[in-house]
Amino acid sequence: MFKLANPMTHQLTTKLAQTLVCASLSVAFIGTAVAQSKYSGIGREATKAEVTAWDIDVRPDLKGLPKGSGNTLRGQEVWEGKCASCHGTFGESNEVFTPIVGGTTKEDMKTGRVASLTSDKQPQRTTFMKVATISTLWDYIHRAMPWNAPRTLSVDDTYAVLGYMLSLAEIVPDDFTLSDKNIAEVQKVMPNRNGMTQAHGMWMPNGKPDVNSTACMTNCTKHVTIGSFLPDYARNAHENLALQNRAYGPYRGVDTTKPPVSQLPGKGMMPVSMAAAEALSPEALFKKQNCAACHAPNMKGVGPSIADVAAKYKGQADAVKKMHDKVKVGGAGVWGAIPMPPHAHVPDAEIDVLVKWMLSGK
């Protein structure tokens, strides 16, 4: 399955994200009100649709969980079509991802603590060994899965896939229907539900936030520049990040031996114009559709390199059709043990552009 961070870290991140979103929306509303009162024609209230687009998080207490349901039979269909290529037919995963199931027992479901986490008998930590809250799984699947097409699963299919995962872990029966009505009951038998502590400053002890702030309303800065950067003393603390990345993926670490782009003469805060990506050149499409997550130009990553693909199909009259079908419906066995997941969500015209570009070897 996807590699989850430590469940506690995920919940802290979720909580912080919720706080930041609420704060940003509050600032936006206040700023809009001020702008409208002082400057005619500037600013407007956020619409319900815009707020809804932001408000997609699901909390550990299941607040924010949308209504819906899905049975394990439907979950298996979705799993085999969109998930198994990375996570394995039975959640055992492939060479890249961590297994989803394994390492938990019926006794763990009673105690809420996974015993194998405190022993060396389990060779690898699985998702269901670590995760404490079922909301973490629902939220992550709905936001980020499938890896190559995040946010394409419907609410009901998210319930169905999660239900199927729970059945693989033997937490629910094989013919279970998971819904917003019974998910709280499933939380009560999660194997590691008591494995996360809330006894730390990032939570709200006694219902009171652990932070205090007083707004500065005098001698305020007239112009504020917002950016994201590391202080000079920390920028290269772990040496050059550009040399420490995996050999695949759409992003590379910044060269920390050099000053940030925003500090170079004649450069603005953004090193690359976002408008350039709108041209949708083959290179832009390659990044837009997350192809770079598996395919590098000249070296093998999760999948074959562009150069290897071009060499294999060179001179074949039906190469474009073969590759188009492979991208659209997926496949396995040609380039090793890791299968190619289906990309049914990608328009045919874009697939043709990408295929022809890859076959050109560029």
Secondary structure as UniProt FT lines:
FT   HELIX           7..38
FT   TURN            40..41
FT   HELIX           48..54
FT   TURN            60..61
FT   TURN            63..64
FT   STRAND          69..71
FT   HELIX           72..78
FT   HELIX           79..83
FT   HELIX           84..87
FT   TURN            89..90
FT   HELIX           106..111
FT   HELIX           115..118
FT   HELIX           127..130
FT   HELIX           134..144
FT   TURN            147..148
FT   TURN            150..151
FT   HELIX           155..168
FT   TURN            169..170
FT   TURN            174..175
FT   STRAND          177..179
FT   TURN            180..182
FT   HELIX           183..187
FT   TURN            188..189
FT   TURN            191..194
FT   TURN            201..202
FT   HELIX           205..207
FT   HELIX           232..235
FT   TURN            236..238
FT   HELIX           241..243
FT   TURN            256..257
FT   HELIX           261..263
FT   TURN            265..266
FT   HELIX           274..279
FT   HELIX           282..288
FT   TURN            289..290
FT   HELIX           291..293
FT   HELIX           306..313
FT   TURN            314..315
FT   TURN            317..318
FT   HELIX           319..329
FT   TURN            344..345
FT   HELIX           348..359
FT   TURN            360..361
//
